[in-house]
Amino acid sequence: MVGLGDNLRLAVDAIQAHKLRAALTILGLTMGVSTLVTVMTIVQGANLFVEQKIANLGTNVFRVARTPFAVVDFTVVTKALKNKTIHLDDYQAVADQCVACDAVGASAQANISVQRGNKQMDDTSIIGYTPNMVGIDTRTIDQGRYFSDFEDRHAEYVCLIGSSVVEQLFPGVNPLGKTIRTGSLEFTVIGTFEKNGSVLGQDQDNFAIVPLGTYLKVRGTRSSLTMEVKAAGGDANFNSAQDEIRSILRTRRHDRPGQEDSFFIGTAQSYISLWQSISGSFFAVFVMVSSISAVVGGIVIMNVMLVSVTERTREIGVRRAMGATQADVLSQFLTESIIQCIIGGAIGIAIGFLCAEALRRFTSFPASVQPWVAVLGVVLSSVIGLFFGIYPASQAAKLDPVNALRTEVG
């Protein structure tokens, strides 16, 4: 019985003897594995990014609004636009009556253009917040302060701005105490926020936060509010807070028993679940495409191994004549196939990780390089090598040594 070390040596010698053929054999599998690894790192990174950025709610924070926060069926949105708006008195009722709520804030949002001197930024989000949103919102203040209850009640023209607004309108200048303008209105900058980055190419730092009282004064009291609710703590209170608010709002909005809520509650998990359902579909398609490429690489390996068996008929005959068993020949050719696949898989993993790292460094598209993806790539390439190497190896093992020597001599 030939040992594993001898099989490895024979396989390496055979690959080195036909370097070009081995390189072309490995290429197909390399492309398949690199595509698979790249796709998996991108999808895993995107899922992590969504958890951190898009669903940037705390574990005990949820939102309540007139329209849904994240859907794939736009008929739901169209239907929701017929719902009553959520007013300031609805927010006050929830804040006063919700026992399981630790804090209840409110917000409203629109897009505007802001200017400073001859510089202008378009599609800037102006967000109206209640003062207690400082303890609910996940944004972190970089400089300055948050606005006070007094400034909210008196609708003062003060604001906090995102890092993109700072970079565009105040390059090299401390923005605190300076003003920005929208239309004929001027807002004094009292604070700035740390950079959040982009979500799939969309800038998350192009915003200005103002007191909600100021927002309603500027944009009108008909704006529908979004309630930002922080539960008192624990899963039980988190669910109880949602139930309490659902009961309060259904009563105020006269939702009949058995009728759907005329408002929507969004949690971090609802955002993540929606994203995972979307990304899962894309992931399945990409995996299918990359798997086809890997299978094609395996078929190429099988064809080349069959050619190799034909060319090495005399070698097989000599080995059989010297006492090698069918199992020895089978293991030799299987080892050769698996080694080529592992080499191709390793190169594919390296290329996939390099592509993912390049995407993470040079674009806003997220990628997460995780060790288990590399392990999966090695396992996949080994399985392909074993599966597509069995037939050529069995053909080599079945060769009759006398006929093999005869055929080669003739």
Secondary structure as GFF3:
##gff-version 3
##sequence-region A 1 410
A	DSSP	alpha_helix	4	17	.	.	.	ID=ss1
A	DSSP	alpha_helix	19	49	.	.	.	ID=ss2
A	DSSP	pi_helix	50	54	.	.	.	ID=ss3
A	DSSP	beta_strand	61	65	.	.	.	ID=ss4
A	DSSP	alpha_helix	74	80	.	.	.	ID=ss5
A	DSSP	alpha_helix	88	97	.	.	.	ID=ss6
A	DSSP	beta_strand	101	116	.	.	.	ID=ss7
A	DSSP	beta_strand	119	129	.	.	.	ID=ss8
A	DSSP	three_ten_helix	131	135	.	.	.	ID=ss9
A	DSSP	beta_strand	141	144	.	.	.	ID=ss10
A	DSSP	alpha_helix	149	153	.	.	.	ID=ss11
A	DSSP	beta_strand	158	161	.	.	.	ID=ss12
A	DSSP	alpha_helix	163	169	.	.	.	ID=ss13
A	DSSP	beta_strand	179	182	.	.	.	ID=ss14
A	DSSP	beta_strand	185	193	.	.	.	ID=ss15
A	DSSP	beta_strand	198	199	.	.	.	ID=ss16
A	DSSP	beta_strand	202	203	.	.	.	ID=ss17
A	DSSP	beta_strand	207	211	.	.	.	ID=ss18
A	DSSP	alpha_helix	212	219	.	.	.	ID=ss19
A	DSSP	beta_strand	226	231	.	.	.	ID=ss20
A	DSSP	alpha_helix	234	253	.	.	.	ID=ss21
A	DSSP	beta_strand	264	267	.	.	.	ID=ss22
A	DSSP	alpha_helix	268	311	.	.	.	ID=ss23
A	DSSP	alpha_helix	313	321	.	.	.	ID=ss24
A	DSSP	alpha_helix	326	362	.	.	.	ID=ss25
A	DSSP	alpha_helix	371	398	.	.	.	ID=ss26
A	DSSP	alpha_helix	401	409	.	.	.	ID=ss27
###
